[in-house]
Amino acid sequence: MIDLHCHILPGVDDGAQSLAQALEMARKAVEQGIHTIVATPHHLNNSYENPKQQILASVEELNQQLRNENIDVKVLPGQEVRIHGEMIEGYLAGEILPVNHTPYVLVEFPSNHVPRYTEKLFYELQVNGLIPVIVHPERNQEIIECSELLYQLVKKGALTQITAASVCGDFGKKIKNFSLQLIENNLTHVIASDAHNVTRRTFKMREAFAVIEQKYGNEMAYYFDDNAALMIEGKHVYKEDPERIKRKKLFNLF
């Protein structure tokens, strides 16, 4: 498996705090069947700044340590960028780092709302050759309350990534049910761990794929697996036309 969203780089954000913790996470990833991890430290989320060149250096160093320890996982460079109005400028200045130097850039919203300028910014990103991938939309309070916001963004070219632990119910029943509704309505395109450690916020990829396989069959699991592979290669991902979540269904969350 490929994990597109992971806080494995040591000492750069709220993920691994040391090299020892990063190596522990890598070993856990191998146990999960993960062979490739995209390191996605937070960037400009009011607490951390991790510009492109720093990430590239950290990824190179971590890969060397993984080879030294004979841990069979490869780390690719990426970034989880908090949405902000100057993203285009940051990209052109060489500070924004899309997934493995592809057009796909992971974009994080504040947890409780979607900024009003999002649609315009996403349009500008796409004009500049980038494809915004909204991370963990299932945990955004405004999207939970008004899924039409997400539908419109996906319809206009954005992709989304839901968290494996959400599918497993680790964030509660409401978020699990909403995650499944996003899957059922073609409103998400890839599953990733957003792992920060091996305890409270770990990978859960194998468990999430088991839930998806059991509920939707092998084909859906392959869809998410294939999309992760396509994304790190910069190729077009598979996607179906998004559908609106019917309001009646949303009431079932509560």
ABEGO torsion letter per residue (X at the ends): XBBABBBABBGABABBABAAAAAAAAAAAAAAGBABBBBBBBBGAGABBBBAAAAAAAAAAAAAAAAAAGBBBBBBBBBBBBBBAAAAAAAAAGABBBBGGBABBBBBBBAABBBAAAAAAAAAAAAAGBBBBBBGAAABAAAAABAAAAAAAAAAGBBBBBBAAAAAGAAEAAAAAAAAAAAAAGABABBBAGBABABABBAGAAAAAAAAAAAAEAAAAAAAAAAAAAAAAGBBBBBBBBBBBBAAAAAAAX
